[in-house]
């Protein structure tokens, strides 16, 4: 299995930026499709962005397109989420997840087998 540890969350004003990191250990990082999800209080866990094994294909939820960028560095076994132009509605716990199935980037949390512990992102207005 793979272990995931997120970092980089914090408090930022609206319009600001944060970069989240997710360090993977255990099995070969390149075997997994990687995703970022978020969960705000009282809401269901929501897909934010995902990236395929090669890093060549990415997918985003409409609300973050043009503001967030997902990337992966296989040499560092790390996936990143660069978040720009942050809005108060981006406030949530952000989770990194890994999917070992073959195919495209799924938006369904149940597809992902491994999860990190989450990192809090708070955007003040």
N, C-alpha and C positions, 0 to 999 in steps of 0.2 A: 504494500500500500504506500501512499504518499502522505507526508505531513506538510501542512500549509500554515504559514505564519504571516499575518498581515501587519503592516506598520504604515505610518505616515498620516494617520487621521489627526484631527484637531479642530480648533475653533478658528473660523475665518469670516471676514466680513463679506457681504454680498459683492460680487464682482471679482473676488479674489481667486486664488488658485491653490490647489494641493496636489501632491503626487502620492498615490498609494502604491505600496510595494507588497508583493506576496512571494515569500521565499519558500521554495519547495525542497523537500528532502525525502529520501527513500528511493522509490523506483525512478526509472529514467524519466526525467521531466518532459522530454520530447514525445513520450507516449500519450500525452494527455492534451485534450482540448481544455483550455482554461477559460473560466468565466468570472465576472464580477457581478454580484447581486447586492441589493440593499433592502433594508427593512426599517421602515419608520414605525413609531409607536402606534399600535392599533391597526396596522396595515399588514397585508401579506408581503412575503418576500418577493421582490421584483427583480427581473433580469435587467442588467445595466449594459453590459458589454461582454463580448466573447471573442476568442481568437483561436484559429485552428493550429494544429501541430506545427505546421511550417511557418506560421506567422504571416502568411500571405493573404489570408482571408479574415476579415473582422466583421462583427455584427454589433449593432447598437439599438437600444430602445430609442424611439423617436425623440423623446424629451431631452436626450443628451447629445444628439447628433450635432456636430459642429462645435461642441464644447468639450467633450471628453475624447480621449484617445487611449486605446489599449495597445500594449506592445509586450513583447516577451524577449528575454535575453537567455538563450539556451546555455551559454557559457557560465552564467551566474544562477541558472535555475530559478529565475525570477520573472514574474509577470507584473506589469505596471499599469496603473490607471492614472493618466494625467487629466486633471479636472480643472478647467478654466471657466471663467465667467460664472462662478458658482452662484446659485440662487438659494433662498431660504428653503424652498421645497426640495432641495437636494439633501437636506438634513436627514440622516439615517445612520444605522450601523451598516457598514459595508463589509461584505464577505467575499472571499476568494474561494473558488471551487474548481474541482478537476473532474473531467469526464473521460473515461477510458474507452468509450464506444467509438466505433468508426462511423463517420458521417459528418454532417454539418454541425455548426454551432447551435445547440438547443437553447431555447429560452425558458425551459421548464426546470425548476429546481430539482425535481425528483430524478432527473436524468443524471445528475452529478453525484458521484459516489463519495467524494472527499471534500471536506470543508475546513476552512480556517475558523478561528475563534471570533473574528470580526474586529473592526476598528471603527470608532465613532467619528463621524464627520458632522460638525455643527456649523451652519451658515447663519450668521446674524444679519438682520436687515438694517 
